[in-house]
Amino acid sequence: MIKAILLFLLVPISVFAVSMNFNGHFRAESDYYTNLDLASNQTKSFTGGRALLQPNLVVDDHFSVRSQWSLLSSPSLTPDATKPLASGQGGYVFGDPNTAALVLSRAWLEWTSDFGVFRLGRMPVSWGYGLMWDAGNGIWDDFQTTYDRLEYRLHLGHVIGALAYSKDRKLSVLGNVNDQEFYTLYLQYDNPEIDVEGGILYEKQSRSAGQAGDYFGTSATTNSPNPYNSSAGYKLGTKVPYPSSNNAVDVYLKKTMGYFTVGGEVGWLTGDAFDYDGNGKADSLNALGVLLSTSYEYHRVKGFVEFLYASGDSNLLGDHLNGFVTLHRNRRPGLILGRELLGLYHSNSAGQGSLVVYGDPDTFSGVMYVRPGIRVDWSPSWASGVEFIIAQKATAAAGESKSLGVEVDLGTEYAVYKNFDLGVNLGYLFSGAGLRVANPRGVFAFRTTAALRF
């Protein structure tokens, strides 16, 4: 007995403590629209919600495992986190009998060492103002950038350098038969002391020829729904050209000076695109996206102006692609134009809107819009705002109208408790002729919202 006790005292015993914390949100909305088909008194109404959890498992000071779970999802009615080419945050429509439960959409390991930070797994990716990459962590964001990724970051004071290898999609283990491979290098500068942030990013993107059919609306390798195929339920267009082997360069800068904050982001795509017209020749790619933002915040009043340009292409049969087709789908302002109105391709779905597919056949419209607005915080718990969206196509074919219309949105929000908000929104769209409907009617929208953060 004494020997056993002495042996117990002499043998070292290590005890590991693992802690878990999680955050997330629950949101709900009730929406009502009129004239979304722009030609009759058709109405659209639904009540939708989303419960998103983000558990974090902290092993010690060096290791942690992070994840994201969507508790319910309506794949055919809302942006679904499991769709390969339109990564959404999940969400469901109340009453949908096809709602699936408990979807794991992200899981990754973070290792912090003396040599930098290593991240491995299915993780969120964001950059700048979200022109091309947006983690979609906002409570009212519908889409997110999520990659299977190996990433290394090195922090040197206010400078961050990173290298990453990503697979956005893989449907075959035979080489790169149906694969996407992205190689990323960036430098970022973030100095809160002088309120300045900026960076430059380069990414080599490679998509295998096996995925061309998925973008064009047909596929011999997968039956997965295609968000750009009008027959697959997303109804954003009949088919859309897409980069194949290309370079992406993106630069952004944000600076705060007293009450003013100014900034912007520029993204440029060059290289090759998939053969859109099927003549056996890869299409050349040259596309540009620009976002400029300025705001003025004085006590309880905040005014802002946002300008966005995503290039289009008036003739996709010319062996080129000048359309900025990789514009992130969270860059879609407004209650009507951005979230629900799909021109001729409007559909029985929620939150699937887009601003860049209003072109005639074999064209890609792109978009150019100006969005001014103002917000007033009447009290710590009550705020109201108004914004305008003046939108048109970036490019139009001969005889095609560019105007998408002018939208006016009003909203008010009340914080019932610290983390629980209620809101009401009204919107009206003065429809433009570029929506491809003769004498289009105006569209009215009404929405009530509830948001709980934890």
RODO-2510 file (C-alpha; in nm, 4 decimals, decimal comma):
residues 454
     n   res          X          Y          Z
     1     m     0,0000     0,0000     0,0000
     2     i     0,2812     0,2383     0,0959
     3     k     0,4667     0,1492    -0,2257
     4     a     0,1559     0,2227    -0,4277
     5     i     0,1154     0,5645    -0,2645
     6     l     0,4826     0,6494    -0,3233
     7     l     0,4534     0,5377    -0,6857
     8     f     0,1442     0,7565    -0,7295
     9     l     0,3280     1,0602    -0,5910
    10     l     0,6333     1,0062    -0,8086
    11     v     0,4523     0,9552    -1,1413
    12     p     0,3678     1,2909    -1,3057
    13     i     0,0036     1,3348    -1,3945
    14     s    -0,1148     1,5916    -1,6496
    15     v    -0,4712     1,7175    -1,6504
    16     f    -0,6088     1,9033    -1,9528
    17     a    -0,8991     2,1414    -1,9204
    18     v    -1,1022     2,2107    -2,2323
    19     s    -1,3510     2,4951    -2,2334
    20     m    -1,6351     2,5679    -2,4726
    21     n    -1,8134     2,8896    -2,5532
    22     f    -2,0485     2,9777    -2,8317
    23     n    -2,2213     3,2742    -2,9832
    24     g    -2,4746     3,3141    -3,2559
    25     h    -2,8074     3,4671    -3,3374
    26     f    -3,1687     3,4028    -3,4150
    27     r    -3,3483     3,6176    -3,6686
    28     a    -3,7022     3,6189    -3,8009
    29     e    -3,8834     3,8258    -4,0610
    30     s    -4,2279     3,8552    -4,2117
    31     d    -4,2307     3,9928    -4,5678
    32     y    -4,4973     4,1141    -4,8069
    33     y    -4,4354     4,2267    -5,1677
    34     t    -4,6592     4,3436    -5,4502
    35     n    -4,5929     4,3371    -5,8257
    36     l    -4,2642     4,1475    -5,8104
    37     d    -4,3393     4,0223    -6,1625
    38     l    -4,3629     4,3927    -6,2630
    39     a    -4,6647     4,3220    -6,4823
    40     s    -4,9631     4,2368    -6,2612
    41     n    -5,0886     4,2513    -5,9035
    42     q    -4,9064     3,9338    -5,8027
    43     t    -4,8132     3,9285    -5,4337
    44     k    -4,5478     3,7410    -5,2431
    45     s    -4,5477     3,6817    -4,8690
    46     f    -4,3585     3,4595    -4,6288
    47     t    -4,2286     3,4359    -4,2745
    48     g    -3,8708     3,3195    -4,2498
    49     g    -3,6054     3,2721    -3,9883
    50     r    -3,2591     3,1497    -3,9115
    51     a    -3,0902     3,0090    -3,6004
    52     l    -2,7130     3,0165    -3,6384
    53     l    -2,4747     2,8833    -3,3726
    54     q    -2,0965     2,9305    -3,3622
    55     p    -1,9439     2,6998    -3,0971
    56     n    -1,5755     2,7451    -3,0093
    57     l    -1,3785     2,4677    -2,8394
    58     v    -1,0699     2,6136    -2,6647
    59     v    -0,8120     2,3454    -2,5870
    60     d    -0,5422     2,5772    -2,4470
    61     d    -0,3637     2,9005    -2,5322
    62     h    -0,2435     2,7519    -2,8602
    63     f    -0,5261     2,5388    -2,9999
    64     s    -0,8937     2,5994    -3,0641
    65     v    -1,1581     2,4384    -3,2839
    66     r    -1,4257     2,6668    -3,4269
    67     s    -1,7452     2,5813    -3,6113
    68     q    -2,0763     2,7081    -3,7421
    69     w    -2,4114     2,5280    -3,7287
    70     s    -2,7409     2,6177    -3,8929
    71     l    -3,0241     2,4657    -3,6924
    72     l    -3,2812     2,4612    -3,9728
    73     s    -3,2580     2,5063    -4,3492
    74     s    -3,5031     2,5274    -4,6417
    75     p    -3,2792     2,4446    -4,9389
    76     s    -3,5310     2,5332    -5,2095
    77     l    -3,6632     2,8563    -5,0555
    78     t    -3,3657     3,0294    -4,8903
    79     p    -2,9877     3,0481    -4,9469
    80     d    -2,8635     2,7131    -4,8221
    81     a    -2,5240     2,6601    -4,6632
    82     t    -2,4820     2,3238    -4,8364
    83     k    -2,5228     2,4451    -5,1965
    84     p    -2,1885     2,4181    -5,3788
    85     l    -2,2018     2,7281    -5,5986
    86     a    -2,4123     2,9628    -5,3851
    87     s    -2,2910     2,9275    -5,0296
    88     g    -2,5606     3,0661    -4,8042
    89     q    -2,5976     3,0880    -4,4309
    90     g    -2,8961     2,8594    -4,4220
    91     g    -3,2376     2,9804    -4,3178
    92     y    -3,5888     2,8484    -4,3431
    93     v    -3,9425     2,9502    -4,4240
    94     f    -4,1962     2,8731    -4,1525
    95     g    -4,4267     2,5944    -4,2693
    96     d    -4,1848     2,4398    -4,5214
    97     p    -4,2247     2,0602    -4,4785
    98     n    -3,8889     2,0010    -4,6496
    99     t    -3,6893     2,1858    -4,3844
   100     a    -3,3718     1,9997    -4,2853
   101     a    -3,2274     2,0186    -3,9358
   102     l    -2,8810     2,0798    -3,7924
   103     v    -2,6412     2,1527    -4,0792
   104     l    -2,2686     2,1894    -4,0041
   105     s    -2,1397     2,4486    -4,2516
   106     r    -1,7982     2,5395    -4,1038
   107     a    -1,5365     2,3657    -3,8868
   108     w    -1,1697     2,4579    -3,8610
   109     l    -0,8649     2,4329    -3,6350
   110     e    -0,6585     2,7346    -3,5270
   111     w    -0,3047     2,6871    -3,3953
   112     t    -0,1274     2,9904    -3,2536
   113     s     0,2491     2,9481    -3,2230
   114     d     0,5638     3,1605    -3,1918
   115     f     0,5966     3,1370    -3,5694
   116     g     0,2492     3,2584    -3,6617
   117     v    -0,1094     3,1414    -3,6819
   118     f    -0,2067     2,8272    -3,8741
   119     r    -0,5677     2,7596    -3,9730
   120     l    -0,6959     2,4400    -4,1313
   121     g    -1,0477     2,3296    -4,2239
   122     r    -1,3691     2,4690    -4,3694
   123     m    -1,3498     2,8322    -4,2643
   124     p    -1,4860     3,1800    -4,3375
   125     v    -1,2901     3,4080    -4,5693
   126     s    -1,3259     3,7845    -4,5879
   127     w    -1,1331     4,0748    -4,7361
   128     g    -1,1763     4,4506    -4,7470
   129     y    -1,5312     4,5720    -4,8023
   130     g    -1,6430     4,2287    -4,9257
   131     l    -1,6338     4,3010    -5,2968
   132     m    -1,5361     3,9388    -5,3756
   133     w    -1,4808     3,7704    -5,0371
   134     d    -1,7240     3,8193    -4,7497
   135     a    -1,7512     3,5970    -4,4421
   136     g    -2,1182     3,7002    -4,4149
   137     n    -2,1175     3,7319    -4,0368
   138     g    -2,3788     4,0079    -4,0304
   139     i    -2,7102     3,9016    -3,8868
   140     w    -2,8970     4,0020    -4,2052
   141     d    -2,6365     3,8686    -4,4489
   142     d    -2,7661     3,5824    -4,6617
   143     f    -2,4452     3,4651    -4,8283
   144     q    -2,0950     3,3859    -4,7107
   145     t    -1,7525     3,2950    -4,8454
   146     t    -1,6484     2,9582    -4,7029
   147     y    -1,3430     2,7674    -4,8287
   148     d    -1,1728     2,4412    -4,7409
   149     r    -0,8421     2,6092    -4,6659
   150     l    -0,4910     2,5812    -4,5258
   151     e    -0,3736     2,9245    -4,4141
   152     y    -0,0657     3,0686    -4,2479
   153     r    -0,0636     3,4201    -4,0997
   154     l     0,2290     3,6133    -3,9590
   155     h     0,1626     3,9217    -3,7441
   156     l     0,4436     4,1806    -3,7302
   157     g     0,3100     4,4766    -3,5373
   158     h     0,0415     4,6386    -3,7489
   159     v     0,1364     4,4357    -4,0582
   160     i    -0,0177     4,0976    -4,1349
   161     g     0,1145     3,8701    -4,4076
   162     a    -0,0554     3,5490    -4,5163
   163     l    -0,0279     3,2533    -4,7511
   164     a    -0,3217     3,0227    -4,8218
   165     y    -0,4239     2,7255    -5,0324
   166     s    -0,7978     2,6774    -5,0792
   167     k    -1,0379     2,4355    -5,2387
   168     d    -1,3700     2,6013    -5,3003
   169     r    -1,5148     2,2814    -5,4378
   170     k    -1,4104     1,9192    -5,5038
   171     l    -1,6352     1,6517    -5,6510
   172     s    -1,3724     1,3995    -5,7625
   173     v    -1,0536     1,2576    -5,6119
   174     l    -0,9125     1,1713    -5,9572
   175     g    -0,6635     1,4541    -5,9975
   176     n    -0,8589     1,7739    -6,0532
   177     v    -1,1354     1,6248    -6,2676
   178     n    -1,3939     1,8411    -6,0933
   179     d    -1,2005     2,0739    -5,8711
   180     q    -1,1216     2,4324    -5,7772
   181     e    -0,7831     2,5395    -5,6447
   182     f    -0,7005     2,8898    -5,5190
   183     y    -0,3527     3,0111    -5,4168
   184     t    -0,3583     3,3323    -5,2118
   185     l    -0,0997     3,5833    -5,0949
   186     y    -0,1807     3,9071    -4,9150
   187     l    -0,0378     4,1877    -4,7048
   188     q    -0,2612     4,3838    -4,4708
   189     y    -0,1979     4,6902    -4,2564
   190     d    -0,4259     4,7655    -3,9606
   191     n    -0,3444     5,0485    -3,7206
   192     p    -0,6288     5,1416    -3,4832
   193     e    -0,4190     5,4201    -3,3318
   194     i    -0,4389     5,6275    -3,6509
   195     d    -0,7648     5,4698    -3,7737
   196     v    -0,6315     5,3324    -4,0997
   197     e    -0,6662     4,9893    -4,2562
   198     g    -0,5714     4,8589    -4,5987
   199     g    -0,4217     4,5750    -4,7932
   200     i    -0,3348     4,4157    -5,1244
   201     l    -0,4276     4,0583    -5,2207
   202     y    -0,3292     3,8340    -5,5101
   203     e    -0,5050     3,5051    -5,5818
   204     k    -0,4464     3,2517    -5,8559
   205     q    -0,7762     3,0789    -5,9285
   206     s    -0,8066     2,7554    -6,1234
   207     r    -1,1355     2,5809    -6,2051
   208     s    -1,1376     2,2510    -6,3921
   209     a    -1,3246     2,2083    -6,7178
   210     g    -1,5508     1,9550    -6,5481
   211     q    -1,7360     2,2403    -6,3788
   212     a    -1,8160     2,4377    -6,6924
   213     g    -2,1505     2,2621    -6,7258
   214     d    -2,2493     2,3623    -6,3741
   215     y    -2,2102     2,7299    -6,4609
   216     f    -2,3750     2,6958    -6,8011
   217     g    -2,6808     2,5144    -6,6671
   218     t    -2,6040     2,1504    -6,7524
   219     s    -2,3666     1,9051    -6,5917
   220     a    -2,2606     1,5501    -6,6636
   221     t    -2,0780     1,5157    -6,3323
   222     t    -2,3289     1,6295    -6,0726
   223     n    -2,6961     1,6824    -6,0183
   224     s    -2,6349     1,9642    -5,7707
   225     p    -2,8591     2,2671    -5,8296
   226     n    -2,6893     2,5536    -6,0117
   227     p    -2,7669     2,9064    -5,8882
   228     y    -2,7214     3,0460    -6,2387
   229     n    -2,9493     2,7969    -6,4118
   230     s    -3,3099     2,9081    -6,4534
   231     s    -3,4316     2,5472    -6,4489
   232     a    -3,2716     2,4712    -6,1109
   233     g    -3,4883     2,6930    -5,8934
   234     y    -3,2558     2,9903    -5,8470
   235     k    -3,3596     3,1643    -6,1700
   236     l    -3,0809     3,4200    -6,1875
   237     g    -3,0263     3,3614    -6,5588
   238     t    -3,0199     3,0907    -6,8237
   239     k    -2,6429     3,0597    -6,8069
   240     v    -2,3507     3,2715    -6,6923
   241     p    -1,9874     3,2721    -6,8087
   242     y    -1,7297     3,2174    -6,5387
   243     p    -1,3523     3,2463    -6,4934
   244     s    -1,1529     2,9302    -6,5616
   245     s    -0,7823     2,9947    -6,5005
   246     n    -0,7352     3,3513    -6,3866
   247     n    -0,5637     3,6015    -6,1625
   248     a    -0,7482     3,8141    -5,9065
   249     v    -0,5900     4,1299    -5,7655
   250     d    -0,7704     4,3294    -5,4985
   251     v    -0,6704     4,6462    -5,3121
   252     y    -0,8632     4,8240    -5,0375
   253     l    -0,8141     5,1172    -4,8011
   254     k    -1,0199     5,2603    -4,5138
   255     k    -0,9401     5,5761    -4,3175
   256     t    -1,1242     5,7640    -4,0394
   257     m    -1,0612     6,1360    -3,9952
   258     g    -1,2606     6,2889    -3,7139
   259     y    -1,6274     6,2500    -3,8032
   260     f    -1,5512     6,1238    -4,1569
   261     t    -1,4692     5,7728    -4,2734
   262     v    -1,3659     5,7209    -4,6354
   263     g    -1,2528     5,4122    -4,8177
   264     g    -1,2834     5,1892    -5,1163
   265     e    -1,1927     4,8627    -5,2821
   266     v    -1,0874     4,7729    -5,6357
   267     g    -1,0881     4,4189    -5,7747
   268     w    -0,9464     4,3160    -6,1135
   269     l    -0,9801     3,9784    -6,2873
   270     t    -0,7608     3,8705    -6,5794
   271     g    -0,6884     3,5395    -6,7509
   272     d    -0,9194     3,2877    -6,9185
   273     a    -1,2897     3,2120    -6,8841
   274     f    -1,4891     2,9040    -6,9802
   275     d    -1,5783     2,8734    -7,3473
   276     y    -1,9222     3,0381    -7,3392
   277     d    -2,0141     3,0031    -7,7077
   278     g    -1,8723     2,6507    -7,7431
   279     n    -1,6355     2,7203    -8,0335
   280     g    -1,3453     2,5377    -7,8690
   281     k    -1,1608     2,8554    -7,7737
   282     a    -1,1143     2,9762    -7,4164
   283     d    -1,2620     3,3203    -7,3638
   284     s    -1,0288     3,5974    -7,2502
   285     l    -1,1137     3,7537    -6,9139
   286     n    -1,0810     4,1202    -6,8190
   287     a    -1,3251     4,2433    -6,5545
   288     l    -1,3304     4,5208    -6,2980
   289     g    -1,5176     4,5865    -5,9734
   290     v    -1,5042     4,9116    -5,7741
   291     l    -1,6623     5,0050    -5,4421
   292     l    -1,6308     5,3519    -5,2848
   293     s    -1,7732     5,4440    -4,9469
   294     t    -1,7858     5,7567    -4,7324
   295     s    -1,9736     5,8309    -4,4118
   296     y    -2,0132     6,1162    -4,1664
   297     e    -2,1108     6,0435    -3,8078
   298     y    -2,1846     6,3273    -3,5684
   299     h    -2,3292     6,2317    -3,2320
   300     r    -2,6621     6,0612    -3,3120
   301     v    -2,6694     6,1291    -3,6859
   302     k    -2,4887     5,9228    -3,9485
   303     g    -2,4974     5,9957    -4,3209
   304     f    -2,3374     5,7739    -4,5834
   305     v    -2,2926     5,7318    -4,9580
   306     e    -2,1875     5,4095    -5,1305
   307     f    -2,0998     5,3675    -5,4977
   308     l    -2,0499     5,0307    -5,6639
   309     y    -1,9510     4,9390    -6,0185
   310     a    -1,9298     4,5811    -6,1459
   311     s    -1,8425     4,5639    -6,5146
   312     g    -2,0717     4,3937    -6,7616
   313     d    -2,0391     4,2468    -7,1110
   314     s    -2,2744     4,3351    -7,3960
   315     n    -2,1661     4,0440    -7,6194
   316     l    -2,0640     3,7152    -7,4605
   317     l    -2,0291     3,5531    -7,8034
   318     g    -1,7121     3,7474    -7,8823
   319     d    -1,4689     3,5083    -7,7107
   320     h    -1,4275     3,7393    -7,4132
   321     l    -1,5728     3,7961    -7,0696
   322     n    -1,5676     4,1503    -6,9331
   323     g    -1,8359     4,0892    -6,6717
   324     f    -1,7382     4,1013    -6,3046
   325     v    -1,9287     3,7813    -6,2310
   326     t    -1,7531     3,7134    -5,8988
   327     l    -1,9169     4,0123    -5,7263
   328     h    -2,0166     3,8815    -5,3830
   329     r    -2,3908     3,8366    -5,3515
   330     n    -2,4043     4,0246    -5,0213
   331     r    -2,3327     4,3392    -5,2234
   332     r    -2,6994     4,3764    -5,3148
   333     p    -2,8581     4,6793    -5,1488
   334     g    -3,2221     4,7507    -5,0891
   335     l    -3,5253     4,5683    -4,9658
   336     i    -3,6519     4,5011    -5,3193
   337     l    -3,3842     4,5306    -5,5889
   338     g    -3,1162     4,3472    -5,3956
   339     r    -3,3068     4,0871    -5,1962
   340     e    -3,6085     3,9787    -5,4001
   341     l    -3,6464     4,1295    -5,7466
   342     l    -3,5045     3,9062    -6,0179
   343     g    -3,6521     4,0667    -6,3285
   344     l    -3,7946     3,8030    -6,5592
   345     y    -3,6384     3,5381    -6,3347
   346     h    -3,8176     3,6240    -6,0106
   347     s    -3,9216     3,3059    -5,8368
   348     n    -4,0836     3,1280    -5,5451
   349     s    -3,7876     3,1751    -5,3124
   350     a    -3,6659     3,4096    -5,0380
   351     g    -3,3493     3,6164    -5,0352
   352     q    -3,2204     3,4998    -5,3751
   353     g    -3,2005     3,8433    -5,5362
   354     s    -2,9253     3,9746    -5,7601
   355     l    -2,8461     4,3013    -5,9357
   356     v    -2,6189     4,1757    -6,2124
   357     v    -2,8244     3,9487    -6,4398
   358     y    -3,0740     4,1785    -6,6099
   359     g    -2,9084     4,1672    -6,9512
   360     d    -3,0589     4,0400    -7,2744
   361     p    -2,9622     3,6871    -7,3891
   362     d    -2,5844     3,6415    -7,4299
   363     t    -2,5102     3,9553    -7,2303
   364     f    -2,4120     4,0125    -6,8692
   365     s    -2,5540     4,3366    -6,7376
   366     g    -2,3262     4,4016    -6,4419
   367     v    -2,4422     4,6893    -6,2245
   368     m    -2,3667     5,0458    -6,1256
   369     y    -2,5469     5,2027    -5,8320
   370     v    -2,5307     5,4923    -5,5890
   371     r    -2,6744     5,4434    -5,2402
   372     p    -2,7039     5,7519    -5,0171
   373     g    -2,8711     5,7309    -4,6775
   374     i    -2,9036     5,8747    -4,3304
   375     r    -2,9626     5,7196    -3,9869
   376     v    -3,0721     5,8945    -3,6673
   377     d    -3,0369     5,7401    -3,3212
   378     w    -3,3232     5,9049    -3,1363
   379     s    -3,2249     5,7314    -2,8137
   380     p    -2,9952     5,4449    -2,7073
   381     s    -3,2724     5,1993    -2,7971
   382     w    -3,4516     5,3606    -3,0936
   383     a    -3,3187     5,4491    -3,4388
   384     s    -3,4648     5,5305    -3,7808
   385     g    -3,3204     5,5678    -4,1282
   386     v    -3,3874     5,6263    -4,4964
   387     e    -3,1826     5,5321    -4,8003
   388     f    -3,2082     5,5544    -5,1771
   389     i    -3,0744     5,3133    -5,4373
   390     i    -3,0266     5,4507    -5,7876
   391     a    -2,9250     5,1556    -6,0051
   392     q    -2,8537     5,0822    -6,3682
   393     k    -2,6770     4,8218    -6,5779
   394     a    -2,3056     4,8691    -6,6275
   395     t    -2,3357     4,7518    -6,9884
   396     a    -2,6293     4,7147    -7,2258
   397     a    -2,6691     4,5841    -7,5773
   398     a    -2,7792     4,8141    -7,8574
   399     g    -3,1379     4,9267    -7,8006
   400     e    -3,1438     4,7913    -7,4446
   401     s    -3,2300     5,0251    -7,1580
   402     k    -2,9796     5,0545    -6,8727
   403     s    -3,2141     5,1819    -6,6032
   404     l    -3,2978     4,9381    -6,3225
   405     g    -3,4914     5,1970    -6,1268
   406     v    -3,4843     5,4028    -5,8095
   407     e    -3,5702     5,2469    -5,4739
   408     v    -3,6626     5,4268    -5,1522
   409     d    -3,6381     5,2367    -4,8227
   410     l    -3,7548     5,3508    -4,4792
   411     g    -3,6852     5,1680    -4,1569
   412     t    -3,6988     5,1925    -3,7820
   413     e    -3,5518     4,9691    -3,5140
   414     y    -3,6180     4,9382    -3,1442
   415     a    -3,3918     4,7593    -2,8953
   416     v    -3,6285     4,5915    -2,6512
   417     y    -3,3338     4,4541    -2,4553
   418     k    -2,9579     4,4773    -2,4966
   419     n    -2,9416     4,1925    -2,7506
   420     f    -3,2992     4,1831    -2,8806
   421     d    -3,4187     4,4180    -3,1576
   422     l    -3,7486     4,4659    -3,3385
   423     g    -3,7772     4,6473    -3,6695
   424     v    -4,0140     4,7634    -3,9441
   425     n    -3,9140     4,8392    -4,3050
   426     l    -4,1007     4,9919    -4,5984
   427     g    -3,9736     5,0046    -4,9531
   428     y    -4,0937     5,1248    -5,2910
   429     l    -3,9241     5,0746    -5,6263
   430     f    -3,9824     5,3061    -5,9205
   431     s    -3,9058     5,0360    -6,1762
   432     g    -3,6762     5,1076    -6,4700
   433     a    -3,7184     4,9931    -6,8289
   434     g    -3,3966     4,7916    -6,7994
   435     l    -3,5844     4,5287    -6,5977
   436     r    -3,6900     4,3802    -6,9327
   437     v    -4,0636     4,4243    -6,8813
   438     a    -4,2652     4,6617    -7,0980
   439     n    -4,4013     4,9473    -6,8850
   440     p    -4,2987     4,7824    -6,5549
   441     r    -4,5097     4,8547    -6,2493
   442     g    -4,3734     4,9890    -5,9232
   443     v    -4,3042     4,7412    -5,6448
   444     f    -4,4030     4,7845    -5,2781
   445     a    -4,2456     4,5975    -4,9864
   446     f    -4,3262     4,5701    -4,6169
   447     r    -4,1151     4,3785    -4,3677
   448     t    -4,1115     4,3278    -3,9923
   449     t    -3,8013     4,1858    -3,8250
   450     a    -3,6802     4,0419    -3,4951
   451     a    -3,3179     3,9717    -3,4075
   452     l    -3,1689     3,8057    -3,1002
   453     r    -2,7908     3,7938    -3,0501
   454     f    -2,6165     3,5776    -2,7949
***
